[in-house]
Amino acid sequence: MAPSSSATETWNYDVFLSFRGEDTREGFTGFLYDALVRHGFVTFIDEQLRRGDSISDQLIGVIEQSRASIVVFSENYASSGWCLDELAKIMEWKKEKKQKVWPVFYRVDPSEVRHQRGRTGEHLLKHAARLGEDSERVRGWRIALSGLANLSGWHYKQGVESRFIQQVVEEVSSKLNRPRMSIANNPVRIDDFLESIKPVLGIEQDDETRMIGIYGIGGIGKSTVAIALYNEYADSFQGSSFLANVKETSKLPGGLVQVQENLLFEILGDRSLKLFNADFGISVINHRLRYKRVLIVIDDVDHRDQLRKLAGDIGWFGCGSRIVITTRDRHLLEAHGIKHSYEMKELNYLQSYQLFCLNAFREPNPPELFGELTSHILDYAKNLPLALIVLGSFLFGKTPKEWESAIARLKSVPNREYNEILKISYDGLDDFDQAIFLDIACFFNGESVDYVMKILDACKFFPDIGIRVLTDKSLVSVDNNNKLWMHDLLREMGREVVRKESPNNPGERSRLWFPDDAIDVLTENLGTNKVEAIKLVLPETEEVYLNAKAFKRMKRLRLLIIHNVHVSGDFDYLSNNLRWIEWESYPMSSLPPNFHPQNLVGLYLFNSRIKHLGEGYKVFKDLRHMNLEKSECLTEIPDFSALPNLESLVLDYCTSLVELHDSVGLLDKLITLNLGYCFHLRKLPRILKLKSLRFLLLTRCRSLEKFPEVLEDMELLQELRLDKTPLSELPPSVAGLTGLEVFYVSGCKKLKGLPAGIYKLKQLKELHLQNCLQLGQFSNIGREDCLPLISAEPELPALQSLILRNCKLPNLDFFRSLDCISALKELNLSCNNFNELPPWISRLSNLQKLDLSYCRKLKEIPNLPQSIETLIAIDCESLESFPQLSSMIQCSQKLLPALKSINLTNCHNLAQNLGISAANVLLNEGNPPFSLIWPGDEIPEWFKYRTRAGFFFFQIPEHLYDKLYGFALCAVVKEAFSLQLSLAMNGQEAARASDDLFPMDSHHLWLIYLECPIVKPLNGWCYFEFSLEVAYPHGSSIEEYVESAGVFLELKEDGRLNWTVEGSSLSCTHFEEVMYYEDM
């Protein structure tokens, strides 16, 4: 049996482009190809074929070696038999090998392709006349065209092609750049498993939501199959999430909430979404995912409460979703009402033989000398995949004599217990690797690799090599989130090794991780010289009080991690052998006077009562990481000259800290210095000479009035945060921070300017000057060392975001040159005093977002660049004119082709001058999805379908759906809140839009236009559900904020939208066929 293709599949190309050269080669397809290549995708376009090659044969090979295909279906695509042959092969390969295929209907209606009408139908009739209607090629082309038209893709009608191409590439990137999850070493029978589990999954039955259970004993391969299944099908769903090691994660404080947040992030992409508790998480999952067709794998479940809070019911998820659960407990699946399950059986002998050989020899059969030895190993190793993989990896590269020794060990294992079989691999490790293995087994399963590496390196275990050895021997794995995992059978084996050091006396063991054991040892003073490491992390609700004397006999203690444990007494008993300390709520005012751990590397005393460090710290010559976060009693940082290796110093929220010794400014290995929220900090080192520093954070240091000189160029500094400090000026030497990318000085209300050399910061991407109130006097400053904000020099080439909110600027004259901000994408000028914008703003060719809110003197918005996507002008009460919009009304020209959103809350003068027709034009000409907030209290008459419940349901026949161009929705809103619109089609989420509505002095209209997504009709009908919801405040009803809402359906035969009552199609008899339900 060959290894699974799921594990070994490779491609020569990321994307294959299929297109009609005459139509789009020199335009759309050429630009799409360039964009894909710029994003790093190896893309095939037929110009790469060498002359004289057998094109058709080679093309078939290229399609088979491509991860995905994009079919650019243009007007004359179907005129080419060559193109149709390509398409037929692409659709065949999609069916057989699950190749990803995306159609781009380029100025062609998808329904024309689906029903083979129009030009597409004409081309096919010509082919049929030439080849015969019943010819195999023509039949295959017709099937392929229908299949293509039913795929999710893009419909380009008009607009800025570059923006449309950007959307296509972003979507392709989200699919192709999703990393495949790593799978077990050399898996076998994965394809067999995937094939046999297909009936249980029922992927083809996309009108049904299923939960599927995969159960079996530990180590049998449940997670491996789940990963393979996830890799195989994830891209076929609207969203996907693999929740690994749920059993272990849920044991941690707040663990299930963390899993819920990961689930929502992986599917929705919103990292800012935070859950208050697991019950709130249930509500959010149910609310946000109920219209999404998702694939979710919940791996290693051992308690029904985990299922209740992650997948309580199939109704939580959109139609066609699949929720896969792996567990050892079949009864748990039954108790949760899961009707579809799959039992993982043991491997048969041939499968075990192959799996072992692939790990032991890296090939499916053993060399001649090892044939009989292999048979002996299999006699004792059982048919458990984990044991076969671990033993095979252990024996790889060993001599026959070493094999014989391993077989002798296996013979001695009583009843062939798994622990003892797995331990043979552990016994083969050297001392350092054994120590790493046991530390991971006892303390660090599921932790970040970077964090674990720091601790193991501090302990001198050489983890760079050791982690690699354990990975190669299949004893640990690293997931896509860079977390370290050990299979629970291996972890239990490692912990058993430690238990056997002293079965009845935990104080005689090298490691204490089990809370009851650690508490017994520390409360009863049972610790001995054998104890090397302790981790005691208790929930916040459970606190234990101990006496420091318990550490007296632990002279070899190297690692101490304590959370939510109160310790009193004499701390002189702490071991001087300690290399890493994490002690939350450390109770003493200083470090013990007789505490001299010369090899200490990490000192984490967050939320401590420490006031000063004492004198003992001076022997910490190896210290690299110091974290005293939230130590509110700490008043000073003394001379750190004795800490030459310090790399990170974290002191945020040390609210009593007053000064840092000058020596801190000379620590040339320091990478991170975090002093945020040190409210009483008055003094920094006089000179900064930190050549390795990358992050300097001084947010809300509200007593800091002077920033020190930068004596030497600090070229590695990437982020400098001085926001909400009382600084009035910055030294000219700040210009030496040539690597700076992010610079925050927001809320510096006394700051009058930036140094003249600011234009030298060629890497600067973000400059935040919000609430710098003295900048309004900027143009009057004549000092030579302080120039206007933007220099006349053509510099700042990387600047993309400039925030000048509430700087009381009377004008924008200080912008002396446009070249210096030519890359600008976001410009925030809100809450300022100017009454006009300079005309050069139209030449900011990359500007996408412009915020003019609360500029109450502003009278006119000049012409904006064609790149603009979002315009926000809330409470611009003097605003009367927007000539560009007036021209759009008069000329019906799309002058702002990229426009997606306009917010004109409380802009009554502008709305009155332009009239409601302006809103109509914007809705018509905006780049969908387009949203508009406009003063008004009446829904225009052409919005035929009305509701006060915030819910619409339509049932539309297929022939009418083919003519459907898009949807417009209008809602009358009356208060500030966050509004969200969801559109579900055939039970699956098709679109979502939202807006934050700010305080209004009267009723407003929220208008939004959505193009009709491409979906496959169900039994001749398409089902549409619109729902308006309050995203914030949580738990509010829509009736509290929305008075009424209406929907308009736009038909293609009417051309583009005609937003007049007389010209609308609402009286068209077509709509008599629409079944509309206001209240379901």
Buried (B, 14 or more C-beta within 10 A) or exposed (E): EEBBEBBEEEBEBBBBBBBBBEBBBEEBBBBBBEBBBEBEBEBBBBEEBEEEEEEEEBBBEBBBEBBBBBBBBBBBBBBBBBBBBBBBBBBBBBEEEBBBBBBBBBBBBBBBBBBBBBBBBEBBEEBBEEBEEEEEBBBBBBEBBBBBBBBBBBBBBEBBBEBBBBEBBEBBBEEBEBEBBEBBBBBBBBBEBBEEBEEBBBBEEBEEBBBBBBBBBBBBBBBBBBBBBBBBBBBBBBBBBBBBBBBBBBEBBBBBBBBBBBBBBBBBEEEEBEBEEBEBBBEBBBBBBBBBBBBBBBBBBBBBEBBBBBBEBBEBBBBBBBBBBBBBBBEBBEEBEBEBBBEBEBBEEEBBBBBBBBBBBEEBEBEEEBEEBBEBBBEBBBBBBBBBBBBBBBBBEBEEEEBEBBBEBBEEBEEBEBBBBBBBBBEBBEEBBBBBBBBBBBBBBBBEBEBBBBBBBBBEBBBEEBBEBBBEBBBBBEBEEEBBBBBBBBBBBBBBBBBEEBEEBBBBBBBBBBBEBBBBBBEEBBBBEBBBBBBBBBEEEEEBEBBBBBBBBBBBBBBBBBBBBEBEBBBEBBBBBBBBBBBBBBBBEBBBEEBBBEBBBBBBBBBBBBBBBBEBBBBBEBBBBBBBBBBBBBBBBBEBEBBEBBBBBBBBBBBBBBBBBBBBBBBEBBBBBBBBBBBBBBBBBEBBBBBBBBBBBBBBBBBBBBBBBBBBBBEBBBBBBBBBBBBBBBBBBBBBBBBBBBBBBBBBBEBBBBBBBBBBBEBBBBBBBBBBBBBBEBBEBEEEEBBBBBBEBEBBBEBBBBBBBBBBBBBBEBBBBBEBBBBBBBBBBBBBBBBBBBEEBBEBEEBBBBBBBBBBBBBBBBBBBBBBBBBBBBBBBBBBBBEBBBEBBEEEEBBBBBBBBBBBBBBBBBBEBBEBEBBBBBBBBBBBBBBBBBBBEEBBEBBBBBBBBBBBBBEBBBEBBBBBBBBBBBBBBBEBBBBBBBBBBBBBBBBBBBBEBBEBEEBBBBBBBBBBBBBBBBEEBBBBBBBBBBBEEEEBEBEEBBEBBBBBBBBBEBEBBBBEEEEBBBEEEBBEEBEBEEEE
